[in-house]
Amino acid sequence: MSQSATLSAPASVTVNGPAALQSAVPLAGRILLAPLFLLSGLSKIAAPAVTIGMIAGSGLPFATLGFALAVLVEVGGGTALLAGYRTRLVAAVMALFTLATALAFHANFADQNQFIHFFKNLAIAGGLLQLVAYGAGRLSLDARRR
């Protein structure tokens, strides 16, 4: 095909992609991100002393408060993210939380496992920032509120 040739998109495709993908992809992203936080938060609730001990052992102050905030962000945020409720704000808070946990708990780069977890957290924060930028999509409580 020559460089001067142009292709026209089918009528069902918008500049940003098919309408079905525009609805399904943000929902799929939320469905794939939320369980990570929900399961982590529920495991903290199941063993609060272990979590509080781990927070205290890392040298962070106010371990009990940190535990409560972690559960709130992970369970509350995970639930809101799944439903697509106040998604941009929730995803921003969760991205900051994820970056903070990477720095506080996974910054020992001499340990290959911690190195991998650090960059995993960065990738998760990146996905959350995509939700901050583009929102929850059509299949969300945010879309119903408009």
C-alpha positions as CSV (number, residue, x, y, z in Angstrom):
1,M,0.0,0.0,0.0
2,S,1.4,3.4,-0.8
3,Q,2.0,6.0,1.8
4,S,-0.7,8.2,0.4
5,A,-3.4,5.6,0.6
6,T,-5.8,6.0,3.6
7,L,-8.1,3.5,5.3
8,S,-11.5,4.5,6.6
9,A,-12.8,2.9,9.8
10,P,-16.0,0.9,9.7
11,A,-19.0,2.9,11.0
12,S,-19.2,0.9,14.2
13,V,-15.6,1.9,15.2
14,T,-15.0,5.2,16.8
15,V,-11.7,7.0,16.9
16,N,-11.0,5.4,20.4
17,G,-12.1,1.9,19.4
18,P,-15.2,-0.2,19.3
19,A,-17.9,0.9,21.7
20,A,-18.1,-2.6,23.3
21,L,-14.4,-2.4,24.1
22,Q,-14.8,1.1,25.6
23,S,-17.3,-0.4,28.0
24,A,-15.7,-3.8,28.7
25,V,-12.0,-2.9,29.0
26,P,-12.3,-0.5,32.0
27,L,-14.6,-2.9,33.7
28,A,-12.1,-5.8,33.1
29,G,-9.3,-3.6,34.4
30,R,-11.2,-2.9,37.6
31,I,-12.2,-6.6,38.0
32,L,-8.5,-7.6,37.6
33,L,-7.1,-5.0,40.0
34,A,-9.7,-5.1,42.8
35,P,-9.3,-8.7,44.1
36,L,-5.6,-8.1,44.8
37,F,-6.6,-5.4,47.3
38,L,-9.7,-7.2,48.6
39,L,-7.8,-10.4,49.4
40,S,-4.9,-8.6,50.9
41,G,-7.2,-6.5,53.1
42,L,-9.3,-9.6,54.2
43,S,-6.1,-11.5,55.1
44,K,-5.1,-8.5,57.3
45,I,-8.5,-8.6,59.0
46,A,-8.0,-12.4,59.6
47,A,-4.6,-11.9,61.3
48,P,-4.4,-8.3,62.7
49,A,-1.6,-9.1,65.1
50,V,0.6,-10.5,62.4
51,T,0.0,-7.4,60.2
52,I,0.5,-5.0,63.1
53,G,3.7,-6.8,64.0
54,M,5.0,-6.6,60.4
55,I,4.3,-2.9,60.2
56,A,6.0,-2.3,63.6
57,G,8.9,-4.5,62.5
58,S,9.5,-2.4,59.5
59,G,10.2,0.6,61.7
60,L,7.0,2.5,60.8
61,P,5.3,4.4,63.7
62,F,1.7,3.9,64.7
63,A,1.4,0.3,63.5
64,T,-2.2,0.0,64.7
65,L,-3.2,3.1,62.8
66,G,-1.3,1.8,59.8
67,F,-3.2,-1.5,60.0
68,A,-6.5,0.3,60.1
69,L,-5.6,2.5,57.2
70,A,-4.4,-0.4,55.2
71,V,-7.6,-2.3,55.7
72,L,-9.7,0.8,54.8
73,V,-7.7,1.3,51.6
74,E,-7.6,-2.3,50.6
75,V,-11.1,-3.4,51.5
76,G,-13.0,-0.1,51.1
77,G,-11.0,1.0,48.1
78,G,-11.1,-2.5,46.5
79,T,-14.9,-2.6,46.8
80,A,-15.3,0.9,45.5
81,L,-12.9,0.2,42.6
82,L,-14.8,-3.0,41.7
83,A,-18.1,-1.1,41.7
84,G,-16.7,1.9,39.8
85,Y,-17.6,4.3,42.6
86,R,-15.7,7.5,42.8
87,T,-13.1,5.7,40.8
88,R,-10.7,8.5,40.0
89,L,-10.3,9.5,43.6
90,V,-10.2,5.9,44.9
91,A,-7.6,4.9,42.3
92,A,-5.5,7.9,43.2
93,V,-5.5,7.0,46.9
94,M,-4.8,3.4,46.1
95,A,-1.9,4.3,43.8
96,L,-0.3,6.4,46.5
97,F,-0.9,3.6,49.0
98,T,0.7,1.1,46.6
99,L,3.7,3.3,46.0
100,A,4.1,3.8,49.8
101,T,4.0,0.1,50.5
102,A,6.6,-0.5,47.8
103,L,8.9,1.9,49.4
104,A,8.2,0.8,53.0
105,F,8.1,-3.0,52.6
106,H,9.8,-3.9,49.3
107,A,12.8,-1.6,48.9
108,N,15.5,-4.2,49.8
109,F,16.8,-4.6,46.2
110,A,19.4,-7.1,47.3
111,D,16.6,-9.6,47.9
112,Q,15.3,-10.7,44.4
113,N,11.8,-11.4,45.8
114,Q,11.6,-7.9,47.2
115,F,12.9,-6.4,44.0
116,I,10.2,-8.2,42.0
117,H,7.5,-7.1,44.5
118,F,8.7,-3.5,44.3
119,F,8.3,-3.4,40.6
120,K,5.0,-5.3,40.8
121,N,3.8,-2.5,43.0
122,L,5.0,0.1,40.6
123,A,3.1,-1.7,37.8
124,I,-0.1,-1.9,39.9
125,A,0.2,1.9,40.6
126,G,0.5,2.5,36.9
127,G,-2.7,0.6,36.2
128,L,-4.4,2.6,39.0
129,L,-3.2,5.8,37.5
130,Q,-4.8,4.8,34.2
131,L,-8.1,4.7,36.1
132,V,-7.3,8.1,37.5
133,A,-6.7,9.5,34.0
134,Y,-9.6,7.7,32.1
135,G,-12.1,6.9,34.8
136,A,-14.2,3.8,35.4
137,G,-15.9,3.6,32.1
138,R,-19.5,3.1,31.1
139,L,-20.1,0.0,33.3
140,S,-19.7,1.7,36.6
141,L,-21.6,3.5,39.4
142,D,-19.7,6.6,38.3
143,A,-21.4,6.5,34.9
144,R,-24.8,6.1,36.5
145,R,-24.2,9.2,38.7
146,R,-23.9,11.6,35.7
